[in-house]
Amino acid sequence: MPKEKDLKEDIEKLKGECEEYLNGWKRAKADLANYKKDELKRLEELVRFANEDIIRDLLNILDSFDLALQAMEKSGEVEKGVYLIQNQLEDLLRRRGLEKMDVQEGQLFDPSMHEAVMVTDGPDEKEGLIAEEIEKGYVLNGKVMRPAKVKVYKHQEK
Amino acid sequence: MAKILGIDLGTTNSAMAIVEGGDPKILENVEGNRTTPSVVAMSKSNERLVGLLAKRQAITNPQNTIASVKRLIGRKFKDPEVQKDKKISSFEIREAADGGVEIKMGDKWHKPEEISAMVLGKLKKDAEEKLGESIEEAVITVPAYFDDSQRQATKNAGEIAGLKVRRIINEPTAAALAYGIDKQKDEKVVVYDFGGGTFDISVLEVGDNTVEVKATGGDTHLGGDDFDQLIMEHLIKEYRKQEGVDVSKDPLALQRLREAAERAKHELSTSVETEVNLPYITSDASGPKHFVMKLTRATIEELTKDLIDRSIDLVKEVVTSPTPRGAGLQLSDIDEILMVGGQTRMPMMREAVKELFGKEPHLGINPDEVVAVGAAIQAGILQGDVKDILLLDVTPLSLGIETLGGVFTKLIEKNTTIPTSKSQIFSTAADNQTSVEIHVLQGEREMATDSKTLGRFILDGLPPSPRGVPQVEVSFDIDANGILNVKAADKATGKSQSVRIEATTALSKEEIEKLKQEALEHASDDKAKRELVDVRNQGEALVYTAEKALKDAGDKIPGDVRKEIEDKINDLKGATKGEDAAKIKNASESLSSSLQKVGQILYKKDSGNSEGGEDEKTPKSE
């Protein structure tokens, strides 16, 4: 016949183990639940990221398109169809959430949207304002995909 | 438990990583980038900018944009390094009361550690946002040549940013940790770190969990940016030769060219030729001009050869010069070479290092991230990985049953974490088959005969029915102790049989390795064998379907069509007896196309009764 004290010890020990195992089980279940959530999020991100990648590569082509049209306009009439193709491309990208930044001369330079690649002499009151857009900027679903490259007015220090 | 952040506080860029679930992981900043420029600025409107934003406005505000503060941290103002940097800095620096350096940003004078703290503060905040928990501790890396004062200042920077700095570790040591070579005994390691703006060489002696820095060297003003610059200059020069136009005066052209040069450099690390294609780069009197130029790997290698040669000379010097200037070793004494920094992706650079030591350098971990990864690993060690109450085992080998044609069909793949269970429905291979044998197998081979038998049992009492109709559910269940229960149940009658196998994991490590090795060696043989069986099974199923179709259709089928099909059935039957998979396949395809005629005829006659074929796996018949 085991002593009462021993039995009590056993119970305590078993209680402890029970607690430990239950916790471990809960933890494992929680881990799995969390993993599932993370995995879902990761998959979504993966799809988005894959899209982002290809859209990023397309920006250079959009640039070239703009330049081509500018050059053609200069030398004469541009076939309307070419504009339509440009529209098609821009429409497609807009549906995916791509927006062209609207940058104007005299707008305040904002490093969260713009990247200064040059400065130019300007009057005092224009200090820190955008002088010229050099390369177009794009926003994808609210996130800056490529900052607009700009020239900024800077009053030369005396 | 709060996590400890691993931080690579770089001269030009910084990165951070964390250990999660036992694996180090780089954390992105809020802008979504894996590295953050180590730049801080005070804007005109007295707004403090850190990282990418500070970098973007740098040229509009050079006096208040602080970059490369790592070159100043913990140094005396009189230090020749500081004096050298003072000449090229766009911001103002002066001597502090204690002899250190002070930097002017906005209206205030700051210590370099305060500037570094702003970078660290951003990393901390971004990491907290990303992880959704607060970060209070960090491991920060510094170059191996940093002295006590520089290390202390870096530590202070962490504390100012609100981080308890658990440890300052050397960048090359972090790289060694990331590659897991810190545990090896008595090895000499060279870390070749070619960053954006600095080139560091370290010679380490690794032994029994200790890492000793034997020598350091390099060039604090040599980096990947120099490569970009050379490539761009080359493009401009070539274009001038080709078209007589100088594009360096046109800001848009220059901008596009700069991006294209960097892209070309990256591409030429993996391919030998690329094309820089920039339509409408500029225009002159004759109209628009395009920039189309082929750039080969050989060209950029020639352009940058001097830079690489210089780095190799420096390595030689650091390794072979007598102490204390160098490590006093022979090049052949070096056991391992680690490549760190984005520029080390360049194949010629790797080749040059390989040639110098006559050994392959370690690759594999992203060279831009390897230091941060190492810092995170150190953080993980300090953190003392959360005690795993539940140690989960895995099945070392795949488990499954034998199916038609002696194929080993796996139900539980190797390396599945246990406890686990899996079930699959099987059917019969012959008409009126009333029993199935469940042959439980273990191994990595494709065929049952090459695998280990764990047990077998018979499930009988299936009601007689055509092949493929009965549904026998076979379920495998392994409990936490590795005990396997296999059960087969007939869905129609509810009859079931099972077997309990105790010794699924009672194989020694060597046995398991041997079995895996065998599987690897026989992989292609096994695959061919397996394919043959699969093709043969499909062929036999087709013969069955065809015969049944002929029987069901009766005299609705004209004699010539019937004859054609019967001939082809015989061809296929003959083929399935042989070993030629292609022949079986051809005969199957041929029969299958003729069989379609039966369908067409029957559909024309009446649009009823059609029979769907089954493609289920069927256990071996008794």
Interface residues (C-beta under 8 A of the other chain):
Chain A: E20 N23 G24 W25 R27 A28 N60 D63 S64 L67 A68 Q70 A71 K74 S75 F109 P111 S112 H114 E115 A116 V117 M118 V119 E127 G128 I134 E135 K143 V144 P147 K149 K151 V152 K154
Chain B: E31 G32 S43 K44 L49 L53 A54 R56 Q57 A58 I59 T60 P251 L252 Q255 R256 E259 L278 P279 Y280 S283 G287 P288 I389 L390
